[in-house]
Amino acid sequence: MDHIDELARALARLPGIGPRQGKRFVYYLLSAPTSERTKLAELILSLGKDVRQCSECFRFHNETTTNVCRYCSDHGRDDAILMFVEKDQDLSAIERAGTYHGRYFVLGGVLTLSGKGAIREKELLQMVEKRLGNGLKEVVLALSATSEGEHTADRVRALLAPYRDHLKISELGRGLATGSELEYSDAQTLRAALINRREA
């Protein structure tokens, strides 16, 4: 068994990493001090032990000892607004922008035009029902400006159709370039998109 090739293939399965980059990482690790490799291995192992998924918004976290993350347990956040994002990285990007102070829900992916992919539909509806009882007034669709993001937004709008009389549904406004992923947008662009959000 060739451990170099095996590890390179494992690394190449990570998003945005190809076979050549995977091999480059392996050779970097081979030349790095043993302590650095050990620390990396410990950090990877700790993901399974110390990181948990929030039972409310489904974001991964290790900030609290409970199953609820700091954003969901923060009583100072605005219960009247709930934002749907595709993934944890998008939530982090929104937080860095410093403009939004409402609640979150991580969809867990996107839907493609070919019918692939999945989002947390049942949990989404449960969250909306729960939040309506706590004064929810607006849902923000903060999805990437890609065809998959648009397709996913269409599905979320369809799921939320029965709540249209009670909820305003908005989406991020201009500022996000077509084809751009939310997690790579700078704070200023995200602030503009949030401030200029429009009814969906």
VEXKOL-160168 format. One record per atom (N, C-alpha, C): x, y, z; atom name. Coordinates in steps of 0.1 Angstrom, whole numbers. Each point is the difference from the previous one (the first is absolute). Layout:
BEGIN
r c1:X c2:Y c3:Z a:CA
...
This chain:
BEGIN
r c1:8 c2:-12 c3:0 a:N
r c1:-8 c2:12 c3:0 a:CA
r c1:9 c2:13 c3:0 a:C
r c1:-3 c2:8 c3:-9 a:N
r c1:8 c2:13 c3:-1 a:CA
r c1:-7 c2:11 c3:8 a:C
r c1:6 c2:3 c3:12 a:N
r c1:-6 c2:9 c3:9 a:CA
r c1:-1 c2:14 c3:-6 a:C
r c1:11 c2:4 c3:-8 a:N
r c1:0 c2:13 c3:-7 a:CA
r c1:-12 c2:2 c3:-9 a:C
r c1:-2 c2:-10 c3:-9 a:N
r c1:-11 c2:1 c3:-10 a:CA
r c1:-13 c2:-1 c3:7 a:C
r c1:-1 c2:-8 c3:11 a:N
r c1:-13 c2:-2 c3:7 a:CA
r c1:-4 c2:13 c3:6 a:C
r c1:9 c2:7 c3:7 a:N
r c1:-3 c2:12 c3:7 a:CA
r c1:-2 c2:11 c3:-10 a:C
r c1:7 c2:0 c3:-11 a:N
r c1:-2 c2:10 c3:-11 a:CA
r c1:-14 c2:-1 c3:-6 a:C
r c1:-5 c2:-13 c3:-2 a:N
r c1:-14 c2:-2 c3:-5 a:CA
r c1:-10 c2:5 c3:11 a:C
r c1:3 c2:-3 c3:12 a:N
r c1:-10 c2:5 c3:11 a:CA
r c1:-1 c2:15 c3:0 a:C
r c1:12 c2:7 c3:-1 a:N
r c1:0 c2:14 c3:0 a:CA
r c1:-7 c2:6 c3:-12 a:C
r c1:1 c2:-7 c3:-12 a:N
r c1:-5 c2:4 c3:-12 a:CA
r c1:-16 c2:0 c3:0 a:C
r c1:-5 c2:-7 c3:10 a:N
r c1:-15 c2:-1 c3:1 a:CA
r c1:-6 c2:13 c3:7 a:C
r c1:9 c2:8 c3:6 a:N
r c1:-4 c2:12 c3:7 a:CA
r c1:-4 c2:10 c3:-11 a:C
r c1:-10 c2:9 c3:3 a:N
r c1:-5 c2:10 c3:-10 a:CA
r c1:11 c2:9 c3:-4 a:C
r c1:1 c2:2 c3:-13 a:N
r c1:10 c2:9 c3:-6 a:CA
r c1:14 c2:-5 c3:0 a:C
r c1:2 c2:-13 c3:3 a:N
r c1:14 c2:-6 c3:0 a:CA
r c1:0 c2:-11 c3:-11 a:C
r c1:10 c2:1 c3:-9 a:N
r c1:1 c2:-10 c3:-10 a:CA
r c1:11 c2:-10 c3:3 a:C
r c1:2 c2:-9 c3:-9 a:N
r c1:11 c2:-11 c3:3 a:CA
r c1:14 c2:6 c3:2 a:C
r c1:3 c2:10 c3:-9 a:N
r c1:14 c2:6 c3:1 a:CA
r c1:1 c2:8 c3:14 a:C
r c1:-10 c2:7 c3:4 a:N
r c1:1 c2:7 c3:12 a:CA
r c1:0 c2:-9 c3:12 a:C
r c1:-7 c2:-11 c3:-1 a:N
r c1:0 c2:-11 c3:10 a:CA
r c1:14 c2:-5 c3:2 a:C
r c1:6 c2:-3 c3:-11 a:N
r c1:14 c2:-5 c3:1 a:CA
r c1:10 c2:10 c3:6 a:C
r c1:-2 c2:13 c3:-4 a:N
r c1:8 c2:11 c3:5 a:CA
r c1:-1 c2:1 c3:15 a:C
r c1:-13 c2:-1 c3:5 a:N
r c1:-2 c2:0 c3:15 a:CA
r c1:8 c2:-11 c3:7 a:C
r c1:-1 c2:-12 c3:-6 a:N
r c1:7 c2:-12 c3:6 a:CA
r c1:15 c2:2 c3:1 a:C
r c1:6 c2:5 c3:-11 a:N
r c1:14 c2:3 c3:1 a:CA
r c1:4 c2:11 c3:9 a:C
r c1:-9 c2:10 c3:2 a:N
r c1:2 c2:10 c3:10 a:CA
r c1:0 c2:-6 c3:14 a:C
r c1:-10 c2:-8 c3:2 a:N
r c1:-1 c2:-7 c3:13 a:CA
r c1:12 c2:-9 c3:3 a:C
r c1:6 c2:-6 c3:-10 a:N
r c1:11 c2:-9 c3:2 a:CA
r c1:13 c2:8 c3:4 a:C
r c1:0 c2:12 c3:-5 a:N
r c1:12 c2:9 c3:3 a:CA
r c1:-2 c2:8 c3:12 a:C
r c1:-12 c2:0 c3:6 a:N
r c1:-3 c2:8 c3:12 a:CA
r c1:4 c2:-7 c3:12 a:C
r c1:3 c2:7 c3:11 a:N
r c1:4 c2:-6 c3:13 a:CA
r c1:-11 c2:-10 c3:4 a:C
r c1:4 c2:-11 c3:7 a:N
r c1:-9 c2:-10 c3:5 a:CA
r c1:-11 c2:7 c3:9 a:C
r c1:4 c2:10 c3:8 a:N
r c1:-10 c2:7 c3:9 a:CA
r c1:-11 c2:6 c3:-8 a:C
r c1:3 c2:5 c3:-12 a:N
r c1:-10 c2:7 c3:-8 a:CA
r c1:-10 c2:-11 c3:-6 a:C
r c1:5 c2:-11 c3:-4 a:N
r c1:-9 c2:-11 c3:-5 a:CA
r c1:-9 c2:-5 c3:11 a:C
r c1:6 c2:-2 c3:12 a:N
r c1:-7 c2:-5 c3:12 a:CA
r c1:-11 c2:10 c3:4 a:C
r c1:3 c2:13 c3:0 a:N
r c1:-10 c2:10 c3:3 a:CA
r c1:-12 c2:0 c3:-10 a:C
r c1:4 c2:-1 c3:-13 a:N
r c1:-11 c2:-1 c3:-10 a:CA
r c1:-9 c2:-12 c3:2 a:C
r c1:7 c2:-12 c3:3 a:N
r c1:-8 c2:-12 c3:2 a:CA
r c1:-9 c2:1 c3:12 a:C
r c1:5 c2:7 c3:11 a:N
r c1:-8 c2:2 c3:12 a:CA
r c1:-12 c2:9 c3:-3 a:C
r c1:2 c2:10 c3:-8 a:N
r c1:-11 c2:10 c3:-3 a:CA
r c1:-11 c2:-8 c3:-9 a:C
r c1:5 c2:-8 c3:-9 a:N
r c1:-10 c2:-7 c3:-8 a:CA
r c1:-8 c2:-10 c3:9 a:C
r c1:6 c2:-7 c3:9 a:N
r c1:-7 c2:-9 c3:9 a:CA
r c1:-9 c2:7 c3:9 a:C
r c1:4 c2:13 c3:4 a:N
r c1:-9 c2:7 c3:10 a:CA
r c1:-13 c2:5 c3:-7 a:C
r c1:0 c2:1 c3:-13 a:N
r c1:-12 c2:4 c3:-7 a:CA
r c1:-12 c2:-9 c3:4 a:C
r c1:3 c2:-13 c3:0 a:N
r c1:-11 c2:-10 c3:4 a:CA
r c1:-3 c2:0 c3:14 a:C
r c1:9 c2:4 c3:9 a:N
r c1:-2 c2:-1 c3:14 a:CA
r c1:-6 c2:13 c3:6 a:C
r c1:5 c2:12 c3:-5 a:N
r c1:-3 c2:13 c3:7 a:CA
r c1:-10 c2:8 c3:-8 a:C
r c1:-1 c2:-2 c3:-13 a:N
r c1:-9 c2:8 c3:-8 a:CA
r c1:-13 c2:-7 c3:-1 a:C
r c1:-11 c2:8 c3:2 a:N
r c1:-13 c2:-5 c3:-1 a:CA
r c1:-9 c2:9 c3:-9 a:C
r c1:-11 c2:-6 c3:-4 a:N
r c1:-9 c2:8 c3:-9 a:CA
r c1:-11 c2:6 c3:8 a:C
r c1:-3 c2:13 c3:-2 a:N
r c1:-10 c2:7 c3:8 a:CA
r c1:-14 c2:-7 c3:-3 a:C
r c1:-7 c2:-3 c3:10 a:N
r c1:-14 c2:-6 c3:-2 a:CA
r c1:-10 c2:10 c3:-6 a:C
r c1:3 c2:13 c3:1 a:N
r c1:-9 c2:10 c3:-6 a:CA
r c1:3 c2:4 c3:-14 a:C
r c1:12 c2:5 c3:-2 a:N
r c1:3 c2:5 c3:-14 a:CA
r c1:8 c2:-10 c3:-8 a:C
r c1:6 c2:-10 c3:6 a:N
r c1:8 c2:-11 c3:-7 a:CA
r c1:14 c2:5 c3:-4 a:C
r c1:4 c2:11 c3:7 a:N
r c1:14 c2:4 c3:-2 a:CA
r c1:9 c2:-8 c3:9 a:C
r c1:12 c2:-3 c3:-5 a:N
r c1:10 c2:-8 c3:8 a:CA
r c1:7 c2:10 c3:9 a:C
r c1:2 c2:-4 c3:13 a:N
r c1:6 c2:9 c3:9 a:CA
r c1:7 c2:-8 c3:12 a:C
r c1:9 c2:7 c3:7 a:N
r c1:5 c2:-6 c3:12 a:CA
r c1:2 c2:11 c3:11 a:C
r c1:-9 c2:10 c3:-1 a:N
r c1:0 c2:12 c3:9 a:CA
r c1:-7 c2:-3 c3:13 a:C
r c1:-9 c2:-9 c3:0 a:N
r c1:-8 c2:-3 c3:13 a:CA
r c1:1 c2:-15 c3:2 a:C
r c1:-4 c2:-4 c3:12 a:N
r c1:0 c2:-14 c3:4 a:CA
r c1:-14 c2:-6 c3:-3 a:C
r c1:-9 c2:9 c3:-5 a:N
r c1:-14 c2:-5 c3:-3 a:CA
r c1:-1 c2:-2 c3:-15 a:C
r c1:-11 c2:-5 c3:-4 a:N
r c1:-3 c2:-3 c3:-15 a:CA
r c1:-4 c2:13 c3:-7 a:C
r c1:-2 c2:11 c3:7 a:N
r c1:-4 c2:13 c3:-6 a:CA
r c1:12 c2:9 c3:-1 a:C
r c1:2 c2:6 c3:-12 a:N
r c1:11 c2:9 c3:-2 a:CA
r c1:-2 c2:13 c3:6 a:C
r c1:11 c2:8 c3:0 a:N
r c1:-1 c2:14 c3:7 a:CA
r c1:-10 c2:9 c3:-7 a:C
r c1:-2 c2:-1 c3:-14 a:N
r c1:-9 c2:9 c3:-7 a:CA
r c1:-15 c2:-4 c3:4 a:C
r c1:-3 c2:-13 c3:1 a:N
r c1:-13 c2:-4 c3:4 a:CA
r c1:-3 c2:3 c3:14 a:C
r c1:10 c2:-1 c3:9 a:N
r c1:-3 c2:2 c3:14 a:CA
r c1:1 c2:15 c3:4 a:C
r c1:4 c2:9 c3:-9 a:N
r c1:1 c2:14 c3:3 a:CA
r c1:-13 c2:7 c3:0 a:C
r c1:-5 c2:4 c3:12 a:N
r c1:-13 c2:7 c3:1 a:CA
r c1:0 c2:14 c3:-5 a:C
r c1:12 c2:5 c3:-4 a:N
r c1:0 c2:14 c3:-5 a:CA
r c1:-2 c2:0 c3:-15 a:C
r c1:-1 c2:-11 c3:-7 a:N
r c1:-2 c2:-1 c3:-14 a:CA
r c1:-15 c2:2 c3:-4 a:C
r c1:-2 c2:5 c3:-12 a:N
r c1:-14 c2:4 c3:-4 a:CA
r c1:-8 c2:-12 c3:-4 a:C
r c1:-10 c2:-4 c3:7 a:N
r c1:-9 c2:-12 c3:-3 a:CA
r c1:-9 c2:3 c3:-11 a:C
r c1:-1 c2:12 c3:-5 a:N
r c1:-10 c2:4 c3:-11 a:CA
r c1:6 c2:-4 c3:-14 a:C
r c1:13 c2:-3 c3:0 a:N
r c1:6 c2:-3 c3:-14 a:CA
r c1:8 c2:-12 c3:1 a:C
r c1:-2 c2:-9 c3:-10 a:N
r c1:7 c2:-12 c3:-2 a:CA
r c1:6 c2:-1 c3:-13 a:C
r c1:13 c2:-3 c3:0 a:N
r c1:8 c2:-1 c3:-13 a:CA
r c1:3 c2:-14 c3:-3 a:C
r c1:-3 c2:-4 c3:-13 a:N
r c1:4 c2:-13 c3:-5 a:CA
r c1:13 c2:1 c3:-8 a:C
r c1:10 c2:-8 c3:4 a:N
r c1:13 c2:0 c3:-7 a:CA
r c1:3 c2:-15 c3:-5 a:C
r c1:8 c2:-1 c3:-10 a:N
r c1:3 c2:-14 c3:-5 a:CA
r c1:9 c2:-8 c3:10 a:C
r c1:10 c2:7 c3:5 a:N
r c1:10 c2:-8 c3:8 a:CA
r c1:6 c2:9 c3:11 a:C
r c1:8 c2:-6 c3:9 a:N
r c1:6 c2:7 c3:11 a:CA
r c1:8 c2:12 c3:-4 a:C
r c1:8 c2:-2 c3:-11 a:N
r c1:9 c2:10 c3:-5 a:CA
r c1:-8 c2:13 c3:-3 a:C
r c1:-12 c2:-1 c3:-6 a:N
r c1:-8 c2:11 c3:-3 a:CA
r c1:-4 c2:8 c3:12 a:C
r c1:-4 c2:-8 c3:11 a:N
r c1:-4 c2:6 c3:12 a:CA
r c1:12 c2:8 c3:6 a:C
r c1:12 c2:-6 c3:-1 a:N
r c1:11 c2:7 c3:5 a:CA
r c1:3 c2:13 c3:-7 a:C
r c1:-2 c2:0 c3:-14 a:N
r c1:2 c2:12 c3:-8 a:CA
r c1:-10 c2:11 c3:4 a:C
r c1:-13 c2:-4 c3:2 a:N
r c1:-10 c2:10 c3:4 a:CA
r c1:4 c2:6 c3:14 a:C
r c1:4 c2:-8 c3:9 a:N
r c1:4 c2:5 c3:13 a:CA
r c1:12 c2:10 c3:-1 a:C
r c1:9 c2:-3 c3:-9 a:N
r c1:12 c2:9 c3:-2 a:CA
r c1:-4 c2:13 c3:-5 a:C
r c1:-11 c2:1 c3:-8 a:N
r c1:-5 c2:12 c3:-5 a:CA
r c1:-5 c2:9 c3:11 a:C
r c1:-5 c2:-6 c3:11 a:N
r c1:-4 c2:8 c3:12 a:CA
r c1:-13 c2:8 c3:-1 a:C
r c1:-8 c2:-3 c3:-10 a:N
r c1:-13 c2:7 c3:-2 a:CA
r c1:-12 c2:-7 c3:5 a:C
r c1:0 c2:-13 c3:-1 a:N
r c1:-11 c2:-9 c3:3 a:CA
r c1:0 c2:-4 c3:15 a:C
r c1:-11 c2:0 c3:7 a:N
r c1:-1 c2:-4 c3:14 a:CA
r c1:-12 c2:-8 c3:3 a:C
r c1:-5 c2:-7 c3:-11 a:N
r c1:-12 c2:-9 c3:2 a:CA
r c1:5 c2:-14 c3:2 a:C
r c1:-10 c2:-9 c3:-3 a:N
r c1:3 c2:-15 c3:2 a:CA
r c1:4 c2:-6 c3:-13 a:C
r c1:6 c2:-12 c3:1 a:N
r c1:5 c2:-7 c3:-12 a:CA
r c1:-7 c2:-14 c3:-1 a:C
r c1:1 c2:-5 c3:-12 a:N
r c1:-3 c2:-14 c3:-3 a:CA
r c1:9 c2:-5 c3:-11 a:C
r c1:8 c2:-10 c3:2 a:N
r c1:10 c2:-6 c3:-11 a:CA
r c1:-8 c2:-11 c3:-7 a:C
r c1:-2 c2:3 c3:-13 a:N
r c1:-7 c2:-10 c3:-9 a:CA
r c1:8 c2:-13 c3:-2 a:C
r c1:13 c2:1 c3:1 a:N
r c1:8 c2:-12 c3:-2 a:CA
r c1:4 c2:-4 c3:-14 a:C
r c1:-2 c2:9 c3:-9 a:N
r c1:3 c2:-2 c3:-14 a:CA
r c1:-9 c2:8 c3:-9 a:C
r c1:1 c2:-4 c3:-13 a:N
r c1:-8 c2:6 c3:-11 a:CA
r c1:-7 c2:-11 c3:-8 a:C
r c1:-10 c2:4 c3:-8 a:N
r c1:-6 c2:-9 c3:-9 a:CA
r c1:4 c2:4 c3:-14 a:C
r c1:4 c2:-10 c3:-8 a:N
r c1:4 c2:2 c3:-14 a:CA
r c1:-11 c2:-1 c3:-10 a:C
r c1:1 c2:5 c3:-11 a:N
r c1:-10 c2:0 c3:-11 a:CA
r c1:-3 c2:-15 c3:-4 a:C
r c1:11 c2:-8 c3:1 a:N
r c1:-2 c2:-14 c3:-4 a:CA
r c1:-6 c2:-9 c3:11 a:C
r c1:-4 c2:7 c3:11 a:N
r c1:-7 c2:-8 c3:11 a:CA
r c1:9 c2:-5 c3:11 a:C
r c1:13 c2:3 c3:-1 a:N
r c1:9 c2:-5 c3:10 a:CA
r c1:1 c2:10 c3:12 a:C
r c1:5 c2:-5 c3:11 a:N
r c1:1 c2:8 c3:12 a:CA
r c1:-12 c2:-1 c3:9 a:C
r c1:2 c2:5 c3:12 a:N
r c1:-11 c2:0 c3:10 a:CA
r c1:1 c2:11 c3:10 a:C
r c1:-11 c2:4 c3:5 a:N
r c1:0 c2:10 c3:11 a:CA
r c1:-9 c2:-5 c3:11 a:C
r c1:1 c2:6 c3:12 a:N
r c1:-8 c2:-4 c3:11 a:CA
r c1:-14 c2:5 c3:0 a:C
r c1:-8 c2:-6 c3:-9 a:N
r c1:-14 c2:6 c3:-2 a:CA
r c1:-9 c2:-2 c3:13 a:C
r c1:0 c2:-12 c3:5 a:N
r c1:-8 c2:-2 c3:12 a:CA
r c1:4 c2:8 c3:12 a:C
r c1:13 c2:1 c3:2 a:N
r c1:5 c2:8 c3:11 a:CA
r c1:-3 c2:15 c3:-2 a:C
r c1:1 c2:4 c3:-13 a:N
r c1:-3 c2:14 c3:-3 a:CA
r c1:-14 c2:4 c3:4 a:C
r c1:-9 c2:-8 c3:-4 a:N
r c1:-15 c2:2 c3:3 a:CA
r c1:-2 c2:0 c3:15 a:C
r c1:7 c2:-9 c3:7 a:N
r c1:-1 c2:0 c3:15 a:CA
r c1:5 c2:12 c3:6 a:C
r c1:11 c2:5 c3:-5 a:N
r c1:6 c2:13 c3:5 a:CA
r c1:-9 c2:11 c3:-2 a:C
r c1:-6 c2:1 c3:-12 a:N
r c1:-9 c2:11 c3:-3 a:CA
r c1:-12 c2:0 c3:9 a:C
r c1:-6 c2:-12 c3:2 a:N
r c1:-12 c2:-1 c3:9 a:CA
r c1:4 c2:4 c3:14 a:C
r c1:12 c2:-4 c3:5 a:N
r c1:4 c2:4 c3:13 a:CA
r c1:2 c2:15 c3:1 a:C
r c1:7 c2:5 c3:-10 a:N
r c1:4 c2:15 c3:1 a:CA
r c1:-13 c2:9 c3:-2 a:C
r c1:-10 c2:-5 c3:-7 a:N
r c1:-12 c2:8 c3:-2 a:CA
r c1:-6 c2:2 c3:14 a:C
r c1:1 c2:-10 c3:9 a:N
r c1:-5 c2:2 c3:13 a:CA
r c1:8 c2:10 c3:9 a:C
r c1:12 c2:3 c3:-5 a:N
r c1:9 c2:9 c3:7 a:CA
r c1:1 c2:13 c3:-7 a:C
r c1:-10 c2:3 c3:-8 a:N
r c1:0 c2:14 c3:-7 a:CA
r c1:7 c2:1 c3:-13 a:C
r c1:3 c2:-11 c3:-7 a:N
r c1:6 c2:1 c3:-13 a:CA
r c1:-8 c2:7 c3:-10 a:C
r c1:6 c2:10 c3:-7 a:N
r c1:-7 c2:8 c3:-10 a:CA
r c1:6 c2:0 c3:-14 a:C
r c1:13 c2:-3 c3:0 a:N
r c1:7 c2:0 c3:-13 a:CA
r c1:10 c2:-12 c3:-2 a:C
r c1:0 c2:-6 c3:-11 a:N
r c1:10 c2:-10 c3:-4 a:CA
r c1:9 c2:6 c3:-11 a:C
r c1:13 c2:-1 c3:2 a:N
r c1:9 c2:5 c3:-10 a:CA
r c1:7 c2:-12 c3:-7 a:C
r c1:-1 c2:-1 c3:-13 a:N
r c1:6 c2:-10 c3:-8 a:CA
r c1:14 c2:5 c3:-4 a:C
r c1:10 c2:-4 c3:8 a:N
r c1:14 c2:4 c3:-2 a:CA
r c1:8 c2:-11 c3:-7 a:C
r c1:-3 c2:-2 c3:-13 a:N
r c1:6 c2:-11 c3:-8 a:CA
r c1:9 c2:6 c3:-10 a:C
r c1:9 c2:-8 c3:-5 a:N
r c1:10 c2:4 c3:-10 a:CA
r c1:-7 c2:4 c3:-13 a:C
r c1:6 c2:9 c3:-7 a:N
r c1:-5 c2:5 c3:-13 a:CA
r c1:4 c2:-9 c3:-11 a:C
r c1:-3 c2:-13 c3:2 a:N
r c1:3 c2:-10 c3:-10 a:CA
r c1:-13 c2:-7 c3:-5 a:C
r c1:0 c2:-8 c3:-10 a:N
r c1:-12 c2:-7 c3:-5 a:CA
r c1:-5 c2:-9 c3:11 a:C
r c1:9 c2:-7 c3:7 a:N
r c1:-4 c2:-8 c3:11 a:CA
r c1:-6 c2:7 c3:12 a:C
r c1:5 c2:12 c3:3 a:N
r c1:-5 c2:9 c3:10 a:CA
r c1:-14 c2:4 c3:-3 a:C
r c1:-2 c2:4 c3:-13 a:N
r c1:-13 c2:5 c3:-5 a:CA
r c1:-10 c2:-12 c3:1 a:C
r c1:4 c2:-12 c3:-4 a:N
r c1:-9 c2:-11 c3:0 a:CA
r c1:-4 c2:-4 c3:14 a:C
r c1:10 c2:1 c3:9 a:N
r c1:-3 c2:-3 c3:14 a:CA
r c1:-10 c2:11 c3:6 a:C
r c1:3 c2:12 c3:-4 a:N
r c1:-9 c2:11 c3:5 a:CA
r c1:-15 c2:-2 c3:-5 a:C
r c1:-1 c2:-5 c3:-12 a:N
r c1:-14 c2:-3 c3:-5 a:CA
r c1:-6 c2:-11 c3:8 a:C
r c1:7 c2:-10 c3:4 a:N
r c1:-5 c2:-11 c3:8 a:CA
r c1:-4 c2:5 c3:14 a:C
r c1:8 c2:8 c3:6 a:N
r c1:-3 c2:6 c3:13 a:CA
r c1:-12 c2:9 c3:-1 a:C
r c1:-1 c2:8 c3:-10 a:N
r c1:-13 c2:8 c3:-2 a:CA
r c1:-12 c2:-9 c3:-1 a:C
r c1:1 c2:-11 c3:-7 a:N
r c1:-11 c2:-9 c3:-2 a:CA
r c1:-4 c2:-6 c3:14 a:C
r c1:10 c2:-4 c3:8 a:N
r c1:-3 c2:-5 c3:13 a:CA
r c1:-6 c2:10 c3:9 a:C
r c1:4 c2:13 c3:-1 a:N
r c1:-6 c2:10 c3:8 a:CA
r c1:-13 c2:6 c3:-5 a:C
r c1:-5 c2:-4 c3:-11 a:N
r c1:-12 c2:6 c3:-6 a:CA
r c1:-12 c2:0 c3:10 a:C
r c1:-2 c2:-11 c3:8 a:N
r c1:-11 c2:1 c3:9 a:CA
r c1:1 c2:11 c3:11 a:C
r c1:12 c2:5 c3:2 a:N
r c1:2 c2:10 c3:10 a:CA
r c1:0 c2:15 c3:-5 a:C
r c1:-2 c2:1 c3:-13 a:N
r c1:1 c2:13 c3:-6 a:CA
r c1:-9 c2:11 c3:6 a:C
r c1:-11 c2:-3 c3:6 a:N
r c1:-8 c2:10 c3:7 a:CA
r c1:6 c2:5 c3:13 a:C
r c1:9 c2:-8 c3:6 a:N
r c1:6 c2:3 c3:13 a:CA
r c1:14 c2:5 c3:-1 a:C
r c1:7 c2:-4 c3:-12 a:N
r c1:14 c2:3 c3:-1 a:CA
r c1:4 c2:8 c3:-12 a:C
r c1:9 c2:9 c3:2 a:N
r c1:6 c2:7 c3:-12 a:CA
r c1:12 c2:-9 c3:-4 a:C
r c1:1 c2:-3 c3:-13 a:N
r c1:12 c2:-8 c3:-4 a:CA
r c1:8 c2:9 c3:-9 a:C
r c1:13 c2:2 c3:4 a:N
r c1:9 c2:9 c3:-8 a:CA
r c1:12 c2:-8 c3:-4 a:C
r c1:8 c2:6 c3:-9 a:N
r c1:12 c2:-5 c3:-4 a:CA
r c1:11 c2:11 c3:-1 a:C
r c1:12 c2:-4 c3:0 a:N
r c1:11 c2:10 c3:0 a:CA
r c1:-1 c2:8 c3:-12 a:C
r c1:3 c2:13 c3:1 a:N
r c1:-2 c2:10 c3:-10 a:CA
r c1:13 c2:1 c3:-9 a:C
r c1:0 c2:10 c3:-8 a:N
r c1:11 c2:2 c3:-9 a:CA
r c1:13 c2:2 c3:7 a:C
r c1:11 c2:-4 c3:-6 a:N
r c1:13 c2:1 c3:6 a:CA
r c1:7 c2:-13 c3:-2 a:C
r c1:-8 c2:-11 c3:0 a:N
r c1:6 c2:-13 c3:-2 a:CA
r c1:1 c2:-3 c3:-15 a:C
r c1:11 c2:-2 c3:-6 a:N
r c1:2 c2:-3 c3:-14 a:CA
r c1:-7 c2:-13 c3:-3 a:C
r c1:-6 c2:-1 c3:-12 a:N
r c1:-6 c2:-13 c3:-5 a:CA
r c1:11 c2:-10 c3:0 a:C
r c1:-2 c2:-12 c3:5 a:N
r c1:9 c2:-11 c3:0 a:CA
r c1:9 c2:0 c3:12 a:C
r c1:-1 c2:10 c3:9 a:N
r c1:9 c2:1 c3:12 a:CA
r c1:-6 c2:-9 c3:12 a:C
r c1:10 c2:-6 c3:7 a:N
r c1:-4 c2:-7 c3:12 a:CA
r c1:1 c2:9 c3:12 a:C
r c1:-10 c2:-2 c3:9 a:N
r c1:-1 c2:9 c3:11 a:CA
r c1:13 c2:0 c3:9 a:C
r c1:5 c2:-12 c3:2 a:N
r c1:12 c2:-1 c3:10 a:CA
r c1:12 c2:8 c3:-5 a:C
r c1:1 c2:3 c3:-13 a:N
r c1:11 c2:8 c3:-5 a:CA
r c1:-2 c2:14 c3:-2 a:C
r c1:-12 c2:5 c3:4 a:N
r c1:-3 c2:14 c3:-2 a:CA
r c1:6 c2:8 c3:12 a:C
r c1:4 c2:12 c3:-3 a:N
r c1:6 c2:9 c3:10 a:CA
r c1:-11 c2:6 c3:9 a:C
r c1:4 c2:5 c3:11 a:N
r c1:-9 c2:5 c3:10 a:CA
r c1:-8 c2:12 c3:-5 a:C
r c1:6 c2:8 c3:-8 a:N
r c1:-7 c2:12 c3:-5 a:CA
r c1:-11 c2:-4 c3:-10 a:C
r c1:3 c2:-10 c3:-9 a:N
r c1:-10 c2:-4 c3:-9 a:CA
r c1:-11 c2:-7 c3:7 a:C
r c1:2 c2:-8 c3:10 a:N
r c1:-10 c2:-6 c3:8 a:CA
r c1:-9 c2:10 c3:7 a:C
r c1:6 c2:10 c3:6 a:N
r c1:-8 c2:11 c3:6 a:CA
r c1:-9 c2:6 c3:-9 a:C
r c1:5 c2:3 c3:-13 a:N
r c1:-9 c2:7 c3:-10 a:CA
r c1:-11 c2:-10 c3:-4 a:C
r c1:3 c2:-13 c3:-1 a:N
r c1:-10 c2:-9 c3:-4 a:CA
r c1:-11 c2:-2 c3:10 a:C
r c1:4 c2:1 c3:13 a:N
r c1:-9 c2:-2 c3:11 a:CA
r c1:-9 c2:13 c3:1 a:C
r c1:6 c2:11 c3:-1 a:N
r c1:-7 c2:13 c3:2 a:CA
r c1:-10 c2:2 c3:-12 a:C
r c1:4 c2:-5 c3:-12 a:N
r c1:-8 c2:2 c3:-12 a:CA
r c1:-8 c2:-13 c3:-3 a:C
r c1:-3 c2:-8 c3:10 a:N
r c1:-7 c2:-12 c3:-3 a:CA
r c1:-14 c2:3 c3:-5 a:C
r c1:-6 c2:-8 c3:-8 a:N
r c1:-13 c2:3 c3:-6 a:CA
r c1:-9 c2:-12 c3:2 a:C
r c1:-13 c2:2 c3:-1 a:N
r c1:-10 c2:-10 c3:2 a:CA
r c1:2 c2:-11 c3:-11 a:C
r c1:-1 c2:-12 c3:4 a:N
r c1:3 c2:-11 c3:-9 a:CA
r c1:-14 c2:-6 c3:-5 a:C
